[in-house]
């Protein structure tokens, strides 16, 4: 038998034998469009006669699929991202896809990642500008947003947590149990929706307890240990009086506690400090951190589940809001 006879048949040869185009062969193989029964029968007979078996990679190219789900992040830092990525990885594995993680360096770079690299994208808050989101939407490219609501004209599914109610529980606890009245709130990154809703919860807790809102008690902590520590140092230097700090998140709370200790303030005796997220280190710092437990890992897993539904043309929830719960430890003043 000659070497030529050992060579696998190509899709072009199958198409020639069946008297159809290669794209028709693809439609029959992948079920991507309706093909007349008699045409489909000719294609199957040609496939059987030539022993045609498409290579998996070639089949993916024909289907314009990669079997890959992408995650777009602005950066990977702090204690928040590992559990979220763990949930995403678990969801991707369960769905039978591979995972590609991209941490963008600038707005232009983000738009190069997507359509030809992955079948669908999970985009974390602030990682893609609205113009790019609209371009993806116009091209009907599957996207799920994390911790970010979509633009009004791009109704992508999104997943987030109950930031407002969690923050309200946290601040109310400091007011009712520890009688704190001068409570600092450290905002997250600019235009970050989690920060916005946590501030809403903070303000509503103050209002519910007849405590006037004081803009002097609002500062930027950036969800960052260093920035939060600097913010507290500046408040102390400016002579702002406060007896509690809602740090915005747990990473920022670490910086707050360090800055207060450096200034000779005792936590929680002089100043209560609370965070948000309940990342793994929160129970081990000194004092252990009172915080709000957010289901970070489940957020990632849920985002994958929504995206897979979109990829499979199944009904998909427009919004998933996962519950949070108060976790009481010692940094607020509880024993």
URRA-V503113 format. One record per residue. N is the residue number from 1. RES is the residue in three letters. SS is DSSP state (hx for helix, st for strand, lp for the rest). BURIAL is # if it has 9 or more other ideal C-beta (glycine too) atoms within 8 Angstrom, else .. Layout:
n/res/ss/burial
N/RES/SS/BURIAL
N/RES/SS/BURIAL
This chain:
n/res/ss/burial
1/UNK/lp/.
2/UNK/lp/.
3/UNK/hx/.
4/UNK/hx/.
5/UNK/hx/.
6/UNK/hx/.
7/UNK/lp/.
8/UNK/lp/.
9/UNK/lp/.
10/UNK/lp/.
11/UNK/hx/#
12/UNK/hx/.
13/UNK/hx/#
14/UNK/hx/#
15/UNK/hx/#
16/UNK/hx/.
17/UNK/hx/#
18/UNK/hx/#
19/UNK/lp/.
20/UNK/lp/#
21/UNK/lp/.
22/UNK/hx/#
23/UNK/hx/.
24/UNK/hx/#
25/UNK/hx/#
26/UNK/hx/#
27/UNK/hx/#
28/UNK/hx/#
29/UNK/hx/#
30/UNK/hx/#
31/UNK/lp/.
32/UNK/lp/.
33/UNK/lp/.
34/UNK/lp/.
35/UNK/lp/#
36/UNK/lp/.
37/UNK/hx/.
38/UNK/hx/.
39/UNK/hx/#
40/UNK/hx/#
41/UNK/hx/.
42/UNK/hx/#
43/UNK/hx/#
44/UNK/hx/#
45/UNK/hx/#
46/UNK/hx/#
47/UNK/hx/#
48/UNK/hx/.
49/UNK/hx/.
50/UNK/hx/#
51/UNK/lp/.
52/UNK/lp/#
53/UNK/lp/.
54/UNK/lp/#
55/UNK/lp/.
56/UNK/hx/.
57/UNK/hx/.
58/UNK/hx/#
59/UNK/hx/#
60/UNK/hx/#
61/UNK/hx/.
62/UNK/hx/#
63/UNK/hx/#
64/UNK/lp/.
65/UNK/lp/.
66/UNK/lp/.
67/UNK/lp/.
68/UNK/st/#
69/UNK/st/#
70/UNK/st/#
71/UNK/st/#
72/UNK/st/#
73/UNK/st/#
74/UNK/lp/.
75/UNK/lp/.
76/UNK/lp/.
77/UNK/lp/.
78/UNK/lp/.
79/UNK/lp/#
80/UNK/hx/#
81/UNK/hx/#
82/UNK/hx/.
83/UNK/hx/#
84/UNK/hx/#
85/UNK/hx/#
86/UNK/hx/#
87/UNK/hx/#
88/UNK/hx/#
89/UNK/hx/#
90/UNK/hx/#
91/UNK/hx/#
92/UNK/hx/#
93/UNK/hx/#
94/UNK/hx/.
95/UNK/hx/#
96/UNK/lp/.
97/UNK/lp/#
98/UNK/st/.
99/UNK/st/#
100/UNK/st/#
101/UNK/st/#
102/UNK/st/#
103/UNK/st/.
104/UNK/lp/#
105/UNK/lp/.
106/UNK/lp/.
107/UNK/hx/#
108/UNK/hx/.
109/UNK/hx/#
110/UNK/hx/#
111/UNK/hx/#
112/UNK/lp/.
113/UNK/lp/#
114/UNK/lp/#
115/UNK/lp/.
116/UNK/lp/.
117/UNK/lp/#
118/UNK/lp/#
119/UNK/lp/#
120/UNK/st/#
121/UNK/st/#
122/UNK/st/#
123/UNK/st/#
124/UNK/st/#
125/UNK/lp/#
126/UNK/lp/.
127/UNK/lp/#
128/UNK/lp/#
129/UNK/lp/.
130/UNK/hx/.
131/UNK/hx/.
132/UNK/hx/#
133/UNK/hx/#
134/UNK/hx/#
135/UNK/hx/#
136/UNK/hx/#
137/UNK/hx/#
138/UNK/hx/.
139/UNK/lp/.
140/UNK/lp/.
141/UNK/lp/#
142/UNK/st/#
143/UNK/st/#
144/UNK/st/#
145/UNK/st/#
146/UNK/st/#
147/UNK/lp/#
148/UNK/lp/#
149/UNK/lp/.
150/UNK/lp/#
151/UNK/lp/.
152/UNK/lp/.
153/UNK/lp/.
154/UNK/lp/#
155/UNK/lp/.
156/UNK/lp/#
157/UNK/st/#
158/UNK/st/#
159/UNK/st/#
160/UNK/st/#
161/UNK/st/#
162/UNK/lp/#
163/UNK/hx/#
164/UNK/hx/#
165/UNK/hx/#
166/UNK/hx/#
167/UNK/hx/#
168/UNK/hx/#
169/UNK/hx/#
170/UNK/hx/#
171/UNK/hx/#
172/UNK/hx/#
173/UNK/hx/#
174/UNK/hx/#
175/UNK/hx/#
176/UNK/hx/.
177/UNK/lp/#
178/UNK/lp/#
179/UNK/lp/.
180/UNK/lp/#
181/UNK/lp/.
182/UNK/lp/#
183/UNK/st/#
184/UNK/st/#
185/UNK/st/#
186/UNK/st/#
187/UNK/st/#
188/UNK/lp/#
189/UNK/lp/.
190/UNK/lp/.
191/UNK/lp/.
192/UNK/lp/#
193/UNK/hx/#
194/UNK/hx/#
195/UNK/hx/#
196/UNK/hx/#
197/UNK/hx/#
198/UNK/hx/#
199/UNK/hx/#
200/UNK/hx/#
201/UNK/hx/#
202/UNK/hx/#
203/UNK/hx/#
204/UNK/hx/#
205/UNK/hx/#
206/UNK/hx/#
207/UNK/hx/#
208/UNK/hx/.
209/UNK/lp/#
210/UNK/lp/.
211/UNK/lp/.
212/UNK/lp/.
213/UNK/lp/.
214/UNK/lp/.
215/UNK/hx/.
216/UNK/hx/.
217/UNK/hx/#
218/UNK/st/.
219/UNK/st/#
220/UNK/st/.
221/UNK/lp/#
222/UNK/lp/#
223/UNK/lp/#
224/UNK/lp/#
225/UNK/hx/#
226/UNK/hx/.
227/UNK/hx/#
228/UNK/hx/#
229/UNK/hx/#
230/UNK/hx/#
231/UNK/hx/#
232/UNK/hx/#
233/UNK/hx/#
234/UNK/hx/#
235/UNK/hx/#
236/UNK/hx/#
237/UNK/hx/.
238/UNK/lp/.
239/UNK/lp/.
240/UNK/lp/#
241/UNK/lp/.
242/UNK/lp/#
243/UNK/lp/#
244/UNK/st/#
245/UNK/st/#
246/UNK/st/#
247/UNK/lp/#
248/UNK/lp/#
249/UNK/lp/#
250/UNK/hx/#
251/UNK/hx/#
252/UNK/hx/#
253/UNK/hx/#
254/UNK/hx/#
255/UNK/hx/#
256/UNK/hx/#
257/UNK/hx/#
258/UNK/hx/#
259/UNK/hx/#
260/UNK/hx/#
261/UNK/hx/#
262/UNK/hx/.
263/UNK/lp/#
264/UNK/lp/.
265/UNK/lp/#
266/UNK/lp/.
267/UNK/lp/#
268/UNK/lp/#
269/UNK/lp/.
270/UNK/lp/.
271/UNK/lp/#
272/UNK/st/#
273/UNK/st/#
274/UNK/st/#
275/UNK/lp/#
276/UNK/lp/#
277/UNK/st/#
278/UNK/lp/#
279/UNK/lp/#
280/UNK/hx/.
281/UNK/hx/#
282/UNK/hx/#
283/UNK/hx/.
284/UNK/lp/.
285/UNK/lp/#
286/UNK/lp/.
287/UNK/lp/#
288/UNK/lp/#
289/UNK/lp/#
290/UNK/st/#
291/UNK/st/#
292/UNK/st/#
293/UNK/st/#
294/UNK/st/#
295/UNK/lp/#
296/UNK/hx/#
297/UNK/hx/#
298/UNK/hx/#
299/UNK/hx/#
300/UNK/hx/#
301/UNK/hx/#
302/UNK/hx/#
303/UNK/hx/#
304/UNK/hx/#
305/UNK/hx/#
306/UNK/hx/#
307/UNK/hx/#
308/UNK/hx/#
309/UNK/hx/#
310/UNK/hx/#
311/UNK/hx/#
312/UNK/lp/.
313/UNK/lp/.
314/UNK/lp/.
315/UNK/lp/.
316/UNK/lp/.
317/UNK/lp/.
318/UNK/lp/.
319/UNK/st/.
320/UNK/st/#
321/UNK/st/.
322/UNK/st/#
323/UNK/lp/.
324/UNK/st/#
325/UNK/st/.
326/UNK/st/#
327/UNK/st/#
328/UNK/lp/.
329/UNK/lp/#
330/UNK/lp/#
331/UNK/lp/#
332/UNK/lp/#
333/UNK/lp/#
334/UNK/lp/.
335/UNK/lp/.
